[in-house]
């Protein structure tokens, strides 16, 4: 494949071969992150910042341009066939096109965020992946549909929020009644009733405001009751989804464990929201960055197969383990691995299957 891009941080209109496994080598500011970004954008439609810690959206996308008014693009092609292209013109929305544009998952960002402690998101990563779709059952599909419907109903319900509860004064009904009675007595005596009429009008106005406030209070209470009901329904769907999805998680973790070293395995307890890494029967609940990267690569290989893009900054790796792991997985079914490395000693043995791109700052 050939990568072509003009994103900021690299010389315009760069053409770079991109293979299955890639290592981008260069000093700081040599364009490693820009090149990796150019490979990720057309495949995923997602722009990760230079530290791979977040997504660039809206106004932040202007940081990808050399000039404010230029069209910024990145595309991958195979021969004369355009595989995927990402581009944005001016202040318009970015677009992704091509035979595979936008269909590939950015494995690293998906799994890294999921492994940060929010296992329900990891469950969704599993169920929405190509491998998860193969293992998904009709019951899981039904529960997910009901879960999404409830989420939409909750969003719609929030728009009908009646606002805060007003402070309610005492019921002025007795005051209004007393004002009416005094008006009647005054009229019966033939005296001037204008002052009494003003008192009645004021009492009726207060009573009207009080009734409207009471309606708001009742509307707020009804809104809160329905919100609590929807929350309970959503929680029930989530619990049901976790129960029926546990076998899928078990099968995925078992397959991913085969990509780890001897004596190592991972398991996901969806009920406890815990991903456990085990080495020689000893569980490790807080994996290191290097170990986390290993787990992500193993899960990504199983979940996305040839439809995954893994973009990894060198900050996440112990380089010795990085080289050993890449050597062991060079012929795996992971679609692409893009590594951005600040430096690389020339005496490090490189695997023949790696595409090494040396960048000069």
N, C-alpha and C positions, 0 to 999 in steps of 0.2 A: 504494500500500500504506500501511497505517497501523501504526505501531509503538506498542504499549502495554507499559509495564514499570513495576515498582515497585522496581527494584534500587537499592541504596544509592548515594548520590552524586548523585541527581537527585530532584526532587519526586515523591511517590508518584502512581501512576496517570497517568503522562504519556502523551499521545497525540500522535504526531508523524508527519507524512507522510514516507514513505521512497520515493525514486524510484530511477532507474537509477544516476545519479551524485549523490553527496551530499557536501556540505561542511559540517561542524559548526564553527561559529566562536564563540569565546568566550574569556574570560580563564581563568586557572588556577582550578581548583575550581568551574567553572561547569557541569560535568556532561558534557563532550564525550566522555570515555572511557566513562562510564557509558552514554551514549546509543549509542555505537558497539558497546559490549558487548551492549546490549539487542538490537541488530539482528543481531549475530553468533550469540548463544546459540541462538535457536530454529532457525536455519538449519543450524547445525553441531553443536550439543550441546557445544561447546568454550568454556570460559571462559578468556579471556586476561586477564592482570593489567593494571593501569592503564598500564604501560609497554610492554605487548605483548611481553614478553620471556619469558613462560612461561605455563603453564596452572594454573588454580586447581582443585584437587581436594580431596576429603575435607573436613577441618576448615577449610581455607582458604575454602571456599564461604560460610562464615558472614559473611565480609566483605562479601557482597552484600546483606545484610539490614539493614533499619532496626531491627528488633527480633529477638531470638534465636528466638522461637517463631512468627514469621509465615511465611506461604507467599510465597516470592519467585518472580517469574515474569517472562517476557518473551515477547511474541507478535506475530506479523505477520499481518495479515488484509487481504483484498481485498474491499471491500464487506462482505457478510455472511458471506463464506467465510473460514474459518480456514486460513491457509496453514501456519503452524508455531507451536508453543508449547513453551517450555522452562519447567519449574517444579521447585521442590524444597520439600518440607514438612518442617519440623523437621530431624532428623538423618538423614532417609531419603535414598536415592539420587535424583539428579535424573532427570527423564524428559523425552523429546522426543516430541511428537505433531503431528498435522496432515497435510495432503496432501503436504507436501514436507519435513517435519521430519526433521532428521538426515541428509538425502540430499545436501545441498549441501556442497561442499568449501570450507574456509577457505583460499583460494589463497595469501594472504600468508604465514601461518605454515608451511604445507607447503613452499612454495618457498624461503622465507627460510632455514629450517633446512637444506634440501637444498643451497642455494648456499653454505652456511657451510664447505664443503669435503668433504662426504660425498656424493659423486656416486652411489653405489649407492642412497641414499635418493631422490635425484632420479630415478633410473631407475624406482623403484617408484612415485613420484608420477606419472610419465608413463604407466606401464602401467596404473595403477589409475584414471586419469582417463577421462572419457567419450570424448575423442579417442583416447586410447591404446587403449581397448577396441575402437574401430573399426579400428585398425591392427594389433591383436594377431593373431598367427598361431597355428594349432594347436600348432606346435612350441614356441612361447614358453609357451603355456598348459600344455603337458606338463612343461616344465622347471620352471616356477613351482610346479606341483603336487608334483613330486619334491623341490624345494627345501623346501617347507613340510613335507612328510612327514619329511624328514631333520631339520629343526629340531625337530619334535615328538619324534622318536626321541632326539635329543640331550637335550632337556628331561627325557624319561623316564629316560634313562641317568644323568643327574646325580643323580636321586633315589636311585639304587642305589649311591652313593659309599660305599665301605667305610671311609673315613676315612684318617687318616695311617698311614704304615708304622711299626710298632713297632720299637724297638731290639732286635735279636736277639742273645742271648748264644750262646756256642759250643754246638754240638750235645751235649746231655747223655746221648746214647744209651750211650756207653762207660761212663760213671759208673753208669748204671742196670744195665748188664750186670754190671759188677764187683760191685755190691751184691748182685745175685742169686747170683753165684758164691760170695761170702763167706757168704751165708745157707746155701747148700747145704753148704759145708764145715763150718760150725758145727753144722748139724743132724746131719751124719754123725758128728761127734765127740761128740754127746750133750750139748753145753753149752747154756747159756741163750741163746736166739736172739731175745729181745725187742728188744735193742738193734739187732740186725741187721735185724729186721723194720721197725723205725722208719726205718732208713737206706734200706731198699728202698722204703717208702711215700713218703719224701721224694723219692727219686730218680725214682719214677714220676710224682709230682706235677709235678716240674720238667720231665720229659719231655713230659707232657701239655700244660703251658703252652707249651712250645717248639713243639710240633706245631700248637697252635692259632694261635700267632704266625706260624708258617710259612704256614699256610693264609691268614691275613690278608695276608701279603706277596704270596702268589701271586694272591689275589683283587685286590689293589691293582694288580699288574702287568697282570692281565687287563683290569681296568677301564681303565687308562691306554692299553693297546693298542687297545681298542675305541673309546675317546674319540678317539684319534689317527686311527683309521679313519674315524669319522663326520665328523671335522673335514676330512679329505681329501676325503670324498664331498661334503660341503657346499661346499667350495672348488671342486670340479669342476663342481657344478651352477651355482655363481655365475659361473664363467668361461664356461660354456656359455650361460647366460642373457645375459651381456654380449655375446657374439658374435652371437647370433641377434636381439638387440634393437637393435643398432647402426643397422640401416636405419630402424627406427621413430624412434629419436632423431634421425637425420639429417632425416627428413621433418618432424618436429615443429619442429626448430630452423630449418629452411628457412621454414616457415610463420610462425614467430614473428619471423623476421628481416624479414618484410614489414611488420611493425608498427613497426619501428625507423626511424630517419631514413636518408636516402640515404647509401650508403657504409658502413652499419653492418650487422653480422651476428653471429650467435652460432652456435657449434658445440660439440657435446658428444662428447668422446672417452671412451667408456666404459671402454676398456682402461686408459687412463692416468688415469682418474678426474678429468678436467679439463674444465671449461666455459670456453671461450675466447670473449671478445668481441673482434671485429675492427672497427676503424674505418679506412677508407681503406687497407686491406691491412696495417695495423699491429695486431698482437695486444695485448690488455690482459688480463693474468692476474689483476690485483687491482683490480676495478672499485670505484669510489666508491659511497657509499650511494645517491646519486641515480641513478647508472647501474644499480646493483643493482635499484633500484625499477623502473626502466624495463624491465629484463630480466624481472623478475617479472610485470609487467603484460602484457608481450608473450607470455610463456609461458602465463600464466593465461588470457589471451584465447583462445589456441589450444586449450589442454588442457581447460578447463572450460566455455568458451562461456557460455551462459546459466545454468549451474548453479554459478557461482562467486561467492563473497563475498570482496572484497578490503578489509581494514580496515587503513589505513595511518596511523601517527602522523606528525605533521609533522616529527619529529626526523629522519626518513629522507629528507626532501626539501629540495632547493634550490627555494624557492617559485616563482621565475621559471620554472624548468623544469617544475615541477609544473603551473602554469597552462597552459603551452604544450602539455604532454603531454595533459592532460585535454581541452583544446580540440581536439587532433588525434584523440582517441580517444572523444569523447563519443558517437559513433554506432557504436562497435564492438559486438561481440557479447558483451562481458563483462557478466555478470549484474548485479553491483552493485559500486560503489566507494564506500566510506565513509572519508572523510578527517577526522581530528581535527586542527584547526589552532588554535594558541594565540592568534593574532591575524591580522587581515587588513585591509589599508589600504582605505579606501572608494574610492580612485581606481583600484583594480585592476579591470580589465574582466572581468566574469563571463559565462560562456557561458549562453545561454538554456536549454540542456539540463540545466544543473546545478540540483540542489535545494539551496539555501543555507538552512541553519538557524542563525540567530543566537541564541546563548544568553547570558543575562544572569546574571553571577555574583552 
